[in-house]
Amino acid sequence: MNYKIRREDALDYHAKGRSGKIEVIPSKETATQRDLSLAYSPGVAEPCLEIAANTEEVYKYTAKGNLVAVISNGTAVLGLGDIGPEASKPVMEGKGLLFKIYADIDVFDIELNTKDIDKFVEAVKLLEPTFGGVNLEDIKAPECFEIEQRLKRELNIPVMHDDQHGTAIVSGAALLNALELVGKTIEKVRFVFSGAGAAAISCARLYVALGARPEHIVMLDVNGVLRPERTDLTDITRPFATSRDLHSLAEALVGADVFVGLSKGNLVSPDMIRSMAAHPIVFAMANPTPEISYEDATAARPDIIMATGRSDYPNQVNNVLGFPYIFRGALDVRATEINEAMKLAATHALADLAKKTVPDLVNLAYGTDHMSFGRNYILPKPVDPRLLTTVAPAVARAAMASGVARQPITDWEAYEQQLARRLGQDNQISRVIIAKAKTAPKRVVFADAENLKLLKAVQQVRDEGIAYPILLGQTDKIRQIIMENGLDLGDTPILDPRAPEQGELIDRFTDVFFEKRQRKGVSLTEARKLMYYRNYFGSMMVETGEADALISGLTRNYPDTIRPALQIIGKEPGVEKVAGMYILLTKRGPLFFADTTVNFNPTAEELVEITELAARAVERFNIKPRIALVTYSNFGSAQGDDARKMHQAVAILHKKYPDMIVDGEIQAHLAFNTELLRQNHPFSRLAEEGANTLIFPTLSASNIAYNLMSEAAGFDAIGPILLGIRRPVHVLQLGSSEREIVNMVAIAVVEAQGK
């Protein structure tokens, strides 16, 4: 979905808290004076002497081997042009953030205040001892070509200008797969390039390396077709000048097999697409507006395979599929450069990955269970966790085969396991949930809409296409908050249950509620009275189909919020006790905690049901639950009420679900320290991989645990997720942040999609 990014939101995002998007954090202990003496003087002298004796030891004793410089002079920033080095810094920080979240590569962004090629090259050369690699970014053509070539010759570390090669590598993979699908060979097809900048030239060069014939390429710039007689050609563009009698884009596209757009929007008409050869391949990659819209192109030619640079259409050509993993592989073998063999290896690895069975995690993110190689899937999705373990090893192997690796990998299985552990394979869950919600947004009613924080979250939910919000509260008050704070909620409905215009709904809701509760102590008069309360009104909207999910509780206490939902919507069939679950997003992946909100001191039998509910919830995220029932005892090592009931619950679970990965009673640290667990309790079902789901003996214990981990450790939390209720109802904790509200809405929408 293409949604609007507001200027105020973008500025606030970059300015809030610590200014900027990145920080440097210690990777070693610093708690004691001894730690500091080891980190600096006098202990730091020892690694200094080792490195002085053998320079290669710098990779062992410093961060150099995992540190990339993202360097720009701000002369070609996004679509903003030459805006200067300072103005480019937010982009460079953003590139560093992508390196970190996708490949666990640390970045220093460096902005150079020069347009002089010699000075630029000299500055980067002087920085070589600091970095394991250099990513050149947003440098205008033709200077970027010379800068990259000189640095590749003069540095002994990997250098890549992603603006050139990233698009080439990713689109090259898309090209190979598209050609396979239409039964054409790269040696025979005819290409038309709209654009002759850095990315276009690099794409053309890579396609030639893949087998394309230069004489089959027609390239255009702002002055038209590149032809030999033109006097403005350079050494870089001249190889792609054509002698064919072509003078316009329309002429060039007649009978062409492949169009590659790296220019500007709306240059290509439907008639031009219709003039192309059978089964045309169109890569309209201008952003945000492609050279021709997806709708117009597919309408003109039903036999088309099309890719764009946009995420809201199939086959997005996104550089994030390439550069993090290319540098990861290059760094891990200490490559002296990123050469053509490594780029081609990345291209083929991406192409091959798109042909493999798509993981459930990716299908979940895109709202399908059958995504597979075909015309609408010629590239892997950015959320695919296999990218790191596929592309990086391919690049590393190519570096070794081409003789540029200084530290060859010998145990590839161990290397891939190491890659998988770097980020936690399921740590993308928040992005996946939001992506899944956006595939089929649902109507979500908000019971506490007279709140600025909630309204800001609602604006984000609406803008991103996560849900269709409905607000409950005093209309004038809500509109005043919207106006005073410059929010834009468009035509979002605002309903006041106490307003006369809601009389018809009140009448209908009263009848339904009275029917449900007339034999449970509720009179008709009382039923009507309760319908004026927002939590009752909102719950009834969900029950009667006026909405698909309810979000409440931001300004009210938990029991008062959950009671109406239980009375009106009720529990799932067979469920005796509802429960609450939190998701904590940690380095090792998501951790699931239950029961965090409902049951104060559950019995062994109730703990069994809580475990069952939690396991089903975890499975809905396409994650295999590995469950630990935690307390102060390890498998009978201590006595007490909590230990006994957790022991009993595990015994029931083992008998009832022999294949479930669940164990206990166990201390929380052992649930994660698998080495210690194997040493002392090798029989445990958690001994191999440890736990990702914790069941606590009391509400007090679980509440303390998730709050400590959230606040003290700084982990993002999603929740509480109400388990066991028949339709999606979620109760926010008092003081929930905007991000937490948005995450909860996404959870509710995903649940509603499955109802």
N, C-alpha and C positions, 0 to 999 in steps of 0.2 A: 504494500500500500504506500502510495506517495503522499506523505503528510507534511504539513508546514512546520518548519523550525522557526520559532519566533526569535527576533533579535534579542529581546530581554531574557528569554530562557537560555539562549546560548551564552550570553555575557555572564549571567548568574552562575551557570554551570562552571565556567572557567575561573570565576572569581571567588566562589564560596569556599569557606574553610581555608586551607592552605591554597594560596594562589597557584594556578597552573594545574597540571594533570599528573605529574610524576614527582617522586622524591627518592632520596638515597637512604637506605636503611642498613644497619650493620648485619653481617652474616655470621658473626662469631659472638661468643659470650662477652659481655661488658659489665657484668654486675659487680665485680670485686676489683680491688686494687691490683691483685695479681693478674686478672684478665687485662686490665688496661696496661700493665707493665709488659705483658706479652704482645698486646696489640701495637704498642708504640715503644717508647724507650724504657728499658734497654733491650727487650726481647726482639724488637723488630730488626735489630742489627743482624740476627742470624739468617733470616731469609735474604736480606740484602747481600750478605757475603756469598750465599749460595748462588744467587742470580749473577753476581759479579763474576763468579768463577765459571758459570755456564748460563748464558743468556736464556736458553730454552726453559730454565727453571722458573722463569717469570710466569709461565702458564700454570705451574704447580702451586706457587705461593701467592699469586695475586688474582684479581678478577679479570685480567686481560682476555683470557680464553672465552669468556662469556660476555664480552663488552663490545658493543658496536657503536660507532659514531654515526649519527644521522646529521649530515652536513649540507647546508644550503647557503646561498647568498641572496635568496628571496627574489630572484629575477623572473621566475615563472611559477608563481604560487597558485595551485589549483586553477580556477578560471579567472583569478584576480589579476594576473600579470605580474609586472615588476613593482612590487610593493615594499621592497626593502627587507633587510635581514631581521630587524626587530619584529616587523609584522608577520614574518614567516614563522616565528618561534612557536605559536600555538599549533601550527601544522606539524612541525618537527616533534614537539612533545606528543602529539597524537600518534605519529608514526612510532615513536618509542613505546607508547602504550600498547599498540598492536603487536609489536615485537614481543613484549612481555606476556600478554595474555594468550597469544597463540603458540609461542615457542619458548617461553621462559628465557628470553635473551634480554639482558640489561642494556640500557641505552643512555648515552650522554648526547643530547642535542647540541650542535655547535652551529652558530650563525656567523658567517664571515662577512665583514663589511668591506667587500671588494668585488669589482667586476673585472678586474685584471686577472687573466688566466694564469700568468706566471706567479702572481702573489697567492692566488687561490691554491695552486698546486703546491707551492712552497710551504704554505701554512699547514696543509694536510700532511705533507711529508714530515714536518717537524713533530706532528702528533702521533706518528706511527708507533712509538714505544708504548703508548697508552692503550691502544685498541687492538682487539682481535680481528676486526673487520670494519669497513667503511661503506655506508649506504649514502650515496649522493642523491639529493632530493631537490626538486623544483628549481633547476638551473636551466636557463633558456638555451635553445638551440641557436646557432651551431656550437656555441662554447662548450655545452655539456659533452659533446663527442670528444673534443680535444682533451678536456679535463679528465674524463674517464680513461681514455687511452693512455695519457701520460702517467696517471696515477697507477694504472695496472702495470705499466712498464717499470715504474720507479719504486713501488712499494712491494713489500714481501708478505702482505696480508690480503685477504679477499676484498675486492672493491666491486661494487655494482651500482649503476644508476637505475634505480627501480622504475622511474618514469619511462625509460627506454625498454628495459628487458622484462619487467614484470608483466606488462600487457602482452608483450610478444610471447612469453612462455605460456601464460594462461590461455590466450586466444589460440596459440599453436596447438595446445591440447584439444581445445574445442574444435579446431579445424580438422585434426586427424579423425576425431570421432564423427564429425558431421560428414566427412568424405566417405568414411566407412559405411555410414547409414544410407547414403544415396548411391553407393557403388561406383564412386569415381576415384581416380588415382591422382595424387598431388602433382605428378609430372605432366599431366595432360590438361588440368583445369586452368582457366583464365581468370586472373585477378584484376580487380579495380580498387585502388586505394584513394579515398578522399581524405587528403591530409598528407603533408610531407615533413612533419615535424619529427621530433626525437622518437616518439612512440611508433609512428608509422614506418619510419626508416628501419627501426629495430625489428618490427614485425616482419617487414619484407625480407630483411636479412635472415631472420630465423626460419621463415617459410622456405627460403632458398636452401638453407641448411637441411631442412626436412625433405627436400626434393623438388620444390617448385622451380620452374625454369624462368630465369630473369626476363626472357623475351615474352613471356606470358603475363607480365605485370604492367599495368598502366597506372600511373600515379598522378594525382592532381594536387596542386596547391591553390592558393587564393588567386593566382594568375592563370590558372588553367592547367592543361595537360603538360607534364614534363616532357619536352621534346628536345632533340639535340641542338636545334637552331636557337634555342633560348639562350640569352646572354647572362641571365641571372642564376644559372645553375652553379652549384658548388661541387667539390670533390665528393661530397656525401650524397647529394641528390642525383648527380650525373649518371651513375650506374643504373638508375631506374627511369631514364628518359627512353621513350618509345619512338620508333620510326614509323609506326603504323599511322595511317591517315585519320587520326582522331583529335578532336579539338574541344570537346565538351564532355561533361559527365554523362549526359544522356547518350551521346554517341558511344562512349566507352562501355556503357552497361549493356548494350545490345549484344546478346549471345554470351555475356560473361557468366562464369560459374560462381564466383565468390566476390562479394563486396565487403570491403573493410573500411569502416568509417571511423576516423579519428580526427574530426574537423569540427563542425558545428551543426546545430539542429536544423531539421526541415529542409535539407538540401536535395533529398531524393523524393520523387513523386511516385504514386502507385503505378503510373504508366511506365516509368523507368524499371520498376521491379518486374512488371509484366513482360518487359522486353528481354529479360535475362534468360539464360538457358534453363532447361528442365531441372527441377529440384535445386533451385538456387540456394546458396548459403549466404546469409546476410548478417554481418556483424556490425550493427549500428551502435557504436560505442561512445559517441559524444554524450556528455553529461552536463546538466540533467536532462536535456532534450536530445534524443537520438536524431540521426540524420533522417530517419523516417520512423513514425510511431509503430509500435508493435501491432496495434490494431489495423492500421492502414496496410502494413506489409503483409500480414497474414490474410487479410481480406483480398488483396490483389493476387496473391499466389498461395493457394491452399497447400501446395507441395513444398513450401519454403521451410528451411531450418534457420531460425533466427536467434541471435544473441544480442544482448544490450549490456550497458554498464549499470543497469538498474536492478534493484533487488525485487521489485514488484512484478517482474516478468520472468518467464523461464530463461535458463541459461545465462546467468549473470557472469560477465567477465570481470572478475574482481581480483585485483593484485594481491589481496590478502591470502589467496590460495597459493601464492608463490613465495614472496620474499621472506616471510618468517622461517619457512622450512628450508629454503635454499641456504640462508645464512646458518641455520642450525646445523645442517649437514656439513657445511664448509668449516665452521668453527670446531666441530667435534673431531675432525681429522686434521685440524690445524692447517688447512689448505693455504697455499701461498697466493691463490687467486681464485676467482670464479670464472672458469673458462667455458668455451662453447659446449664441451662435452657435458659439463655439469648442468648447463641450461637445458640442453636437449634431454638429459636424464630426467630433470624435473618435469619437462613437457610430457614425456612418455609416461612417467609415473602418474601424473594427473589424469591423462587420458585413460590409462588402464584402471585407475581407481573408480572412474565413473561407470565402468562395465561390471563392477563387482556388486554383490548383493548389498543393498542399502541398509545400514543398521536401524534398529527400531527407534533409537534416539533421534535420528535424522527424520525418519518418517513422522514421528511425533511432532517435531518442530514445524513441519509443513502440512500437518493435518491430513496425512494419507498413510495407508499401510501397504502401498504397492508402487512406490517410486522405483523406477528401473530405467536402465539405459535405453534411450530412444530420442526422438526428435525434440522433446521438451526436457531432456536430461542428458546433456552431453558433457557436463562438468560436475564435479563434486560440489556439495554445498559447504559454505564456510563453517557451519557447525559440525561437520563430520569429524569425529575425534580421530579418525584414521589418517588424516592428512599428515600429522606430525610423524607417525610411525611408518608412513609410506614414502613421502617425498624426501624427508631428511636422509633416510638410509640410501635412497637412490642417488642423491647428490653426493653423499659420502663415498659410495662405491665408484661413482664416475671420477671423483677427485683422485681416488687411489689408482684407478685404471689409467688415468691420464698423467700420472706421475707428479701431481702437485700436492699430495697429502704428506705431511711430515709426521703424523701419528696415526698410522693405519689401524683400523678396527679389526680385531681377530674373532671376537665372539659376537656375532650379529644378533643372536637371540637375546643375549644380555643387554646389548645396546638398545634394542627395541623395547625391552622391558624398562630400561632406564628412561627412555623417551616417554613411555606411557605414564611413568610415575611423576614426571616433571610438573604436570599441571593438575593431575587428578582427572581421569577420563570423563567423569560425569559432572565436572565443575561448571559446565555450561548450562546447567539446568534452568537458571533464571531466564537466560536468553531463549532457551528452547521453549519454555512455557509461554513466554510472551509471543514468540513466533507462532506457536500453535494456536493461541487465542486469536491472533489476527487473521487466521485462515477462515474463521466463521464467528465473528463477533456476536455476542448475545446482549440482551437487555438486562442491565444491572441496576437495581434500585438502591439508592443510598439513603439510609434513614436519618443520618446526622449531617444534613447538607448545610446547616448554618455555621460553617466552620471554614476558615480560609485555607488551612492546610489541606483539608479534604477537597475543596473546590479546585485547588491547584492540581491535586492528583487527578481529579475528574477531567480537567482540561487536558492533561497529558494522555489519559486513557482515551479521550475522544480524538485528540490529534493523531495518535498512533494507530487508531482503528482497532483497539483492543476490545472495546465494548461500546454499546449504545447506552449512555447513562440516563437515569431518571432520578431527579432530586426530590426529596421530601423535606418540607419545612415551610416557614412563612415566606411567601413569594417575595414580598417587598424587602424583607431582610436579606434574603439570598441575592436578589438583584443589586441591592446596595453594596454588599460585599464584592460582588463581581465588578461593579462599576468603579468603586473606590480603589481597587487593586489592579485595574486594567486587564482583567481576565477576559478571555474570549471563549464562551461556551456555546456560541451560535444559537440554535433553536432547541437546545437541550430542554426537555420538559421539566417543569417545576410543579409539583403537586402539594397542596396544603390540605391534609385530611380534614381540617376544621373549616375549610372554606365551603360556602354554599354550593359551589359548582361540583363538589365531590359528593353531593348528597346521594346520587344514584349508586355510586360505588359503595358508599357507606351502607346503604340499604342492602345491597347484594352481599357484601362481606359479612354484615350482621347475620343474615340468614344462614350463610354457610357456617359461620363460627358457632352459632347457636345449635345447629344441627350436630356439630362435632362435640359440643361441651354441655348439652342440656341435661345429661344424666351424670355430669361431673361437677355439679354445684354452681353452674352459671345460668343466670336468668337471662331472658331476652333483653331486659333493660341494661343489665351489666354487659352483655355481649355488645350491644350498640355503643356503650360508653367506651369499651376497650378499643373499638375500631378507630377512634379518634387519635389513639397513640400511634406514633410512627412505626414502632417495631411490630405492632400488631397489623397495622395497615400494610406495611412493606411485606411482611410474611404472607399476608393474604393475597397480595399482588402476585407473589411467586406461586402460591397454591392454586390460584384461579387462572394462571396463564397470562396475566397482565405483565409479568416480568419473568426472567429466567433465573435470576439469582439475587440475593440480598447481601449487602455489606452494611454492617452496623457496628455500634459499640465504641466509636472513637471518643465520645463524650459521656458515656454511660457505663455503669458497672456490668460485668460479664453476666451474672445470673439474670439480671433484669432484661438483658438483651436476648439471651438464649431461650428463656421461658416461652415467649410467644411463638418462636419457631418450633419448639417441641410440641406445643399445644395445637398449632395449626397445621404444620407440615408433617411432623412426626418422624419417627425413626425408620430406617430401612427395614424391610421384612427380616425377621429373625434376630434383630439387634436388641439387646436388653439395655446396654449402657452406651451412650455416646461418649466420645473422648476428644481431646484436643492434641494436635501435633504441630511441632515447629520444625522447620528446615533451617539448618545453619550451614552457610556456604563457606567451607573451609578449604585449605590447601590440599587436603587429601580427598576432596570431593564433598558432596552434600552429606550431612549427618541429620538423621531424623530422630526427634525426641518425642516420647509420649509416656503417660498422659500429662500434658502441661497446663490444662485449664479447667478440667471438669471434676474428676473423681479425687476426693481428698485422701482416702486411705483404702484403695481397692483391695478386695479379697483375692485369693489365688485364682478363683474362677473368673473374677472380673478382669484380672491381669491377663488371663488367657484371651478373653474377648478383646481387650485393648490391643494385645499383640496381633490378633487376627485382623483387626481394623487397620492397624498401622502397616502390616505386611501388604494388604490389598492396596492401600494408598501408595506405598512405595512402588509397587508393581505398575501402577497406573502411569508412573513417570518412566517406565521402561527400565527400571533399575532392579536388580536382583536383591531382595532384602537379606541382610546378614544381621541377625538380631541378637543382642545381648540383654539379658535381664540383670540389671546392675544393682549392687548394694555393697555392704562393707565386708562380705564374706566371699570366699572362693571355694565353690564346690564342697560345702560343709565344713570349712575351716573355722567358722564362728557360729555361735547360736544366737537366737533372738527372733522376734516376731517377723521382722522384715526378711531376714535370711530364710526362715522356714517357708514363708508364703511364696517367695521367689523360687525356691527349690521345688515346691509343690507345683507351681505354675509351669515350670520347665518340664517336669515329669509328665504333666498332662499334655503339653504341646508335643513332646517327643512321641508319645503314644498316638496322639491324634494326627500329627503331621510328620511321619518319619523322614520325609525328604526336605522338610523345612530346615534352613540353616539358622538354628536358634540354640542358645546355650546360656547357662548360668546355674545358680547364682554366681556372679563374678564381679570383681572390683572394676571400676570404669577404666583404669589405666591398662589393665590386662586385656580389655576388649580391643585395644588398639596396638599394644606392644606384642606382636605375634611371636617375636623371638623369645621373649620371656615366657609367653604362654606355652610355646612348644617345649621349652626347657622344663617347666614345672607341671603342665597339664596337657601333655601331647594328645590326649584323647578328645580334647574339646573340638567341637564342630567349627569353632572360630579360629583354630590354630593356624590355618593356611592364609586367610585373607583378612582376618579381623572383622570388626563390626562396622556397619554403617547405620544401624538403627538401635537406639537405646530405649528400653522400657524401664521406668523407675518405680520404686516401691510406693512412693507417696507423691501427692501433688507438690508438697513443699520441696522435696528433693529435685524434682524435674524443673520446677520453676526457678529455683536457685541456680541449677546447672546451666540452663539456657540463657538466663540473664547474665551470669558471670561470663560465659563464653562470648556473648554478644557484645557486652560493654567492655570488659577487661581485655579480651583478645581481639576485639574489633571485627568479629565476623558478621557479615550481613545475615539477617534472619528473615524468613518468610513464614508468616503465621500470625495467630494460631489457625490451623486448618481444622475445622470441625468434622470429625469422623463419625459416620453412622447415621447421619440425617438423610432423609429421603431426597431432598433437593438442595442445591448449593446455598448455604447460609454460612457466612463467616463473620465472626465478631472480632473487630480490631481491638488491640490493646490500647489502653489510654495513652495518648501521646505518640501513637505510631507515626513514623515519618512519611513523607510523600512517596518515597520509593517503596516502603513497606506496603502502603495502601495500593499502589499500582500493582505490585506483585500479587497481593491478595485478590485483586480484581481479576488478574490473569488466571489465577488458580480457579476462581469461581467460574469463569468463562469456559475453561477447559473441562471442568466437571459438568457444566451445563451441556456442552457439546456431546457428552457421552450419555446423557439422560434421555 
